[in-house]
Amino acid sequence: MTDMRNFKPKHFLFRSEGAVAVVQLDRPERKNPLTFESYAELRDMFRALAYADDIKAVVFASNGGNFSSGGDVHDIIGPLVKMDMKALLAFTRMTGDFVKAMLAAPQPIIAAVDGVAVGAGAIITMASDMRIATPEAKTAFLFNRVGLGGCDMGACAMLPRIIGQGRAAELLHTGRAMTADEGFAWGYYNKLVSAGELEAEALELASRIATGPSFGHMMTKTQMNAEWSMSLEQAIEAEAQAQAICMQTADFERAYRAFVAKEKPTFEGN
């Protein structure tokens, strides 16, 4: 198993708060853009989390009043216009793998969004399992504004499922920013809080999740993603099998014994 508490990335900030990992992009003077290197290192980190028993939940936090301005204009977009198709496809597959790694990580991921979350920054919030934002949050899938399609890193599949087809189509075709109030009303954001409360609120939610049955959380996240492509009958059968597996865990027995003893269960993730 991987011990993530001693993980020291080169291209973003990482710290652990107990069983919660806190991730932040670290270029606040430029609203935290992504680079080729940070994309790849973030992808590898989320892949490694699949083997990290010490981390039970993740907070992807803002930094310096902003979440992320997306792909860096000079470090990414400039080089992309000079690449051939093979190199371009390698890049778009790599960014897609980043999202796949977030979805495959067994830990629930909470995005704490302040200020700008645009382009790939918006995608990170979308690929998170839950989102908390400030009233100042502006989330834009602005790929069409740089001459591209809105079909980037899973946006055409995931965004309609979160906010509905028509709303997603508007955002992806216009590139306009979704306000925090819109995001909350549309179910994109779970909660709006002040900037001073944002990280603490996200950490509180993550810590609450981290004290729960981590195997059960993994199974919940896995099924929520897998059932997108299932019929209702298939989903019900898949959940029957998944829940039977959960019933074999020691945490299920711990919860039963704690209930009988009128105590709060202490889950250990097995």
N, C-alpha and C positions, 0 to 999 in steps of 0.2 A: 504494500500500500504506500501511497505518496503522502509525505508529511508536508502539507501546504503552509503550515504556520511559519516555516523558515524560508518560504519562497521569496526571492528577491528579483523581480523583473527589471529589465533594463529600460523599457519604453513606456511604462505607466506605473502608477502607485498601487501598492498592495499592502494591506495589513489585516490582521485577524483580531476581532473583538470576541474573545471566547471562541465559540463554534461558528461565528459569522465572519466571512471574508468580505472586506470592503475594497472595491476596485475603483480607481479614479484615473482618468486621463490627465496628463500633467503638463499641459502647455496653456495655462490660463490666460496668458497675455495674448493668445491668438484664439481664444475660446475653445481650446482643447481639440484641435484637429487630429485626425488619424493619419498615420504614415504606413508605408509598406511594412515596416518593421513592427509597428504596434498592432496592426491587423494580425500578422502571423503569430506574434507572441501572445496576444489575447486568445486566438484560436487554440494555441497549444495549452494555455492555462486552463481553459474550459474543458479541453480533452482530459487533462490531468485530474481535474476535479472528480471525474468518474471513479478514480481510485483513491480518493482522499476521505478517509473516515473521520478526520478531525474537523472537517468543514461541513456544516449542516444546512447553511443558507448563505446566499450571496447578496450584497448590496452593491449595485453599480451606481456610484454617487457622482454628483456634480463637483466642480472645482472652480473656485473663483467667480461664482455667480452664473456659470454656464455649464451645460452638460457636454455637448460636443458640436462643433461646426462641421463635422463630417470629414470627408477626404481632403487632405491638404492640397490647396490649389497648386502650390509650387512643387511639393514633394511627390504628389500623386498625379494630379490632372495634367500637369505639364509633360511629364514623361509618357503618359498614356497616349497622347496624341501622336507620338513618334513610334509607337509599337506596331508590329504586324499582328495579324489575327491570332496566331498561335500564342504570342505573349499576352495579348489582351484576354484571351480565353483562360489562360493560366491565372491571370489576376482575378477575373470575375468568379472563377471556380474557388479561388482561395478565399475571397470575401464571403462567398456562399458557404464555404466550409466553416467560417467563423460563426455564422448563424446556426448551422447544423450542430456545432459544438455546444453552443448555448442551449439548444433544445435537448441535446443528449446528456448534458450535465444533470445528474440526479438531484442536485440541490435546487430548490425554488430560488429564482432570481428576482430581486426587487430593484427597479430603476427609480432613483431619487432625482427628479428632473427639475432643474432650475434654469431659467434663461433659455439660451439657444440649444435646441436639439434638432439638427437638420441633416438631411442627406443620410449618410451612414450613421450619424448620431441618432436620428429618428429611428432607424432600423434597429439599433441596439435597444431602444426603449420598447419597440414593438416585439422584439424577440424575448424580452423579459416576461416573467410570469405575472408580475404585478407591477403597478406604476403609481408612485406618489409624486405630486408636482406642486410647485408654487404657483400663485396667480400670475407670475411673470413668465411662466414657461411658454415657449413658442416652438411647436413641433411641425416641421415641414419636410415632406418627401419631395424635394425640389429637383429631382433628376431631370425632368423635362426642361427646366430652366437653364440647364447646361447642355441642351441638345440631345438628351438621352430619353429612353423610355422610362416610365414609372415602374417597370418590371425589374426590380433590382433586389437581390438578396432575399427573395421570398415575399416581397411587399404585395404583389397581386394575389397571392394565396392567403396571407395572414391578415393583412389589414381589413379586408372585407369581413372576415370572421369576427373581428373585434368591434368594428364600428358600423358594419353594414355595407352592402355593395355600392349604393348610391353615394354615400358620404366618402367612401374610399375612392371611388371613381373621380369625384370632384377634387380631392386632395392630390391624387396622382396625375390628373390631367392639367391642373392649374399650377401645382407647386406652391400654392399659398400656405401660409402657416395656420395650423389649427391652434386656436387659443386654448388656454387652460380651462376656461369655463366650458367651451365646446367639448374639449376632451373629457371633462368630468360628466357632462350631460350625456355624451355619447357612449359612456362606459369604457373609454380608453384609460382614464385615470381612476384609480380606486378612491383617491382622496386628494384634496387640496389643502395645503398648510403653508404657513409663512416660511420665508427663507431661513429664518433663525431656528425653526422647528424641523426643517426638512430631514436632515440626516438623522437626528435623534428619533424622529417618527419612523423612518425606514429601518433603523437599527432595532427599534422596539418591536416592530412587526417581524423582522427577521429573527430576532432572539426568541420571540414567542414560538415561531415555527420551528426553530432549532431545538426547542425542548420537547417537541413532539416526536412521534415515531418516524425516524428518518427513512426506514425501509418503506413504510407506508406512504410517506411523501414522495419518494422516488417512484413508487408504483402509480400514485395519482398523476404525477407529471407525465410519466410514460404513457399512460392510458389517454390522458387528455390530448396528447399529440398524435398518438396512433389512431385514435378513433375518428379523426377528421376524414379518413378515407374508408371508413367502415359503414356498412348498413347498420340500422338500429339493431337488427337481430344479431349481426356479428359483434357489435359493441356489447350487447348484453351478455353474450357468451364469453367474450374476452374479459369482461369485468368479473364474471363468475369464476373464471380460472385465476385471475389476478387476486381476487379476494380470498380464494381458497389458499393460495400461496401465502398471503399475509397472515392467515389464521394459523400457519405453522410457525410463525415467529415467536420468540420468547417475549417480545413486547406485547403481543396479544394476551399471553398468559399473565404478564405483569399487570396489565390493565385490569384483568379480571380479579386477580388477587387483591389489588389495591381497592377495587370497588367493594369487594366483600369486607375488607378491613376498614372501609370508610376512610381511605387515605387517597392522596393524590398520587397517580402513578409516576414513576421515574423511568423514562424510556432510555434504552441503551442502543437502539438501532439494529438489533439482531432478533 
